[in-house]
Amino acid sequence: MRQLYVYILTSRSRCLYIGVTNNLQRRLSEHRAGLGDFTSRYRIVRLVYYERLGPPRAAIAREKQLKGWVRTRKVALVKGMNPEWRDLAQGR
């Protein structure tokens, strides 16, 4: 079965970006190279949260769910997995 990732990136000022991809490392490289309009404009390059999900339909539904949440709930989700807001992609 195909694996997809729902992920949250942040900037130093903690502006959040939520996305979905089938290759997390490649997508992070694209964000860091400035290939996304929103992420490059706000310098959103730090991976602070991700989930591995199964079928594409489930991953897209989860992405939409997270995007519909208020900011405080998104921040609580990140803090639950990564209380220090470390870059989870360091050393990848």
N, C-alpha and C positions, 0 to 999 in steps of 0.2 A: 504494500500500500504506500502511496505517495505521502511524504511527510511535509507539512508546511509549518511555518513559524509566524506567530503574531508577536510583534516586538514594539517596544517603546524606546525611543531615543530622546535625549534631552540636550540642552545647551548649558553653558555655565550659569545662565540666569534661570534655568529650569523651565524653559519653554518646552512643551512636550510635542512629540510626533508619534503617531501610531501607524504601523504598516503591517503588511503580510507579504511573505516571500517563501519560495521553495529552497532558497540557498541564502542563508543568513550571512555568511562571510562575504559572498559576492555583493549582496545588497548593501552591507555596511561599507564595503570598499567604494561602491558607487556614491553613497551619501558623502563619504569623506573626500571623494574626488570632486564634489560639487555638482553632481549630476541631477540633483533634485532641486527644483525652484525654491520651495519653502524651506527645506533643510539647509540649503546653501545660504539663503538670505539671512536666516537666523542662527547659522553656525551650529546646527543640531547634529552632533556626531557621536555622542556618548550613549552606548547601549546600556540601559539600566534595568530592563525587564524583557523577558521573552517566554513564550510558551510553545511547546512542540505539539502540534495537533495533527489529526489524521486527514480525513477527506477534505478537499478544497472547500466544499460547502460549509463544513464545520468551522474552518479557519476564517472564512469570510464572514460568517455569522458572528464569530467571536470578535473580530476586528470591528464590525459595526456596533456590537454591544459596547465595547470599550469606548469607542468614539462618542457614543451617546451618553456616557457617564459624565457627571460634573467633575470638575478638576480635583476637588478634594477626595473623591472616591478613587480617581486614577492615581493620585499621590499616595494614598493609603495602600493601594495594590503594589506600587513600586516599593514602598517602605517595608511591606510584608516580606518581599523576596530579597530586597537589597537596601537595608536600612541606612547604609552609608552612601548610597547613590554612586557606588564605584562603577567604573566602566567594565562591564562584564566581558567585553571583547579584548581586554588587555591580554597580551600573550597569545592571542589567536593568530 
